[in-house]
Amino acid sequence: MVISVRLDQEERRLVGRLARSLKKTQSEVIRAGLEALAEREHLVGKPGTAYERVEHLLGCVKGPPALSERTGEGFRQLLARKAAKK
């Protein structure tokens, strides 16, 4: 598959320098860069379900405890307010 990418002059020079120093083609350098970015973002070898894309974030935020313990009560109050408006 062929994909066109627009690079400014400095980016083109950088790809060329990397290719020469690594003795690889410019395409190989760009593919390696994509692979490195995907690894850094934890996307390599992972299926793409919504859960799997965010599972590394679960539990990383501290919030108020027991946030969902009284959701039924809140929902009941919401329904009561709606009924009162009718």
C-alpha positions as CSV (number, residue, x, y, z in Angstrom):
1,M,0.0,0.0,0.0
2,V,1.3,3.4,-0.9
3,I,0.7,6.4,1.4
4,S,1.8,9.9,0.7
5,V,3.2,12.0,3.6
6,R,4.0,15.6,3.5
7,L,7.2,16.6,5.3
8,D,8.8,20.0,5.5
9,Q,12.4,20.4,4.5
10,E,13.9,19.7,7.9
11,E,11.8,16.6,8.4
12,R,13.0,15.3,5.0
13,R,16.6,16.0,5.9
14,L,16.1,14.2,9.2
15,V,14.7,11.1,7.5
16,G,17.6,11.2,5.0
17,R,20.2,11.5,7.8
18,L,18.6,8.6,9.8
19,A,18.5,6.4,6.7
20,R,22.1,7.0,5.9
21,S,23.3,6.5,9.5
22,L,21.2,3.3,9.9
23,K,22.0,2.1,6.3
24,K,18.3,1.7,5.7
25,T,15.9,3.1,3.1
26,Q,13.8,6.2,4.0
27,S,10.7,3.9,3.9
28,E,12.3,1.6,6.5
29,V,13.1,4.5,8.7
30,I,9.5,5.8,8.6
31,R,8.1,2.4,9.2
32,A,10.4,2.0,12.2
33,G,9.3,5.3,13.6
34,L,5.6,4.3,13.3
35,E,6.4,1.0,15.0
36,A,8.2,2.9,17.9
37,L,5.3,5.3,18.3
38,A,2.8,2.4,18.4
39,E,4.9,0.6,21.0
40,R,5.1,3.7,23.1
41,E,1.3,4.2,22.9
42,H,0.8,0.5,23.8
43,L,-0.9,-0.3,20.5
44,V,1.4,-3.0,19.2
45,G,-0.1,-6.5,19.3
46,K,-3.2,-5.3,21.1
47,P,-6.6,-5.9,19.7
48,G,-8.6,-2.8,19.0
49,T,-11.6,-3.1,21.3
50,A,-12.6,0.1,23.1
51,Y,-11.9,-1.6,26.5
52,E,-8.4,-2.8,25.4
53,R,-7.5,0.7,24.2
54,V,-8.1,2.2,27.6
55,E,-7.5,-0.6,30.0
56,H,-4.1,0.8,30.9
57,L,-5.9,3.9,32.2
58,L,-8.2,2.0,34.6
59,G,-7.4,2.7,38.2
60,C,-4.9,5.5,37.4
61,V,-7.1,8.3,38.7
62,K,-8.0,8.9,42.4
63,G,-11.5,10.3,42.8
64,P,-14.2,10.4,45.5
65,P,-14.8,7.0,47.0
66,A,-18.0,5.1,46.5
67,L,-19.1,7.2,43.6
68,S,-21.6,4.7,42.3
69,E,-23.0,3.5,45.6
70,R,-26.0,5.8,45.5
71,T,-26.8,6.0,41.8
72,G,-30.3,4.5,42.4
73,E,-31.1,7.3,44.8
74,G,-30.0,10.0,42.3
75,F,-31.9,8.4,39.5
76,R,-35.1,8.2,41.7
77,Q,-34.7,11.9,42.5
78,L,-34.3,12.7,38.8
79,L,-37.5,10.9,37.9
80,A,-39.3,12.6,40.8
81,R,-38.2,16.0,39.5
82,K,-39.4,15.1,36.0
83,A,-42.7,13.9,37.2
84,A,-43.2,17.1,39.2
85,K,-42.7,19.2,36.1
86,K,-45.6,17.5,34.3
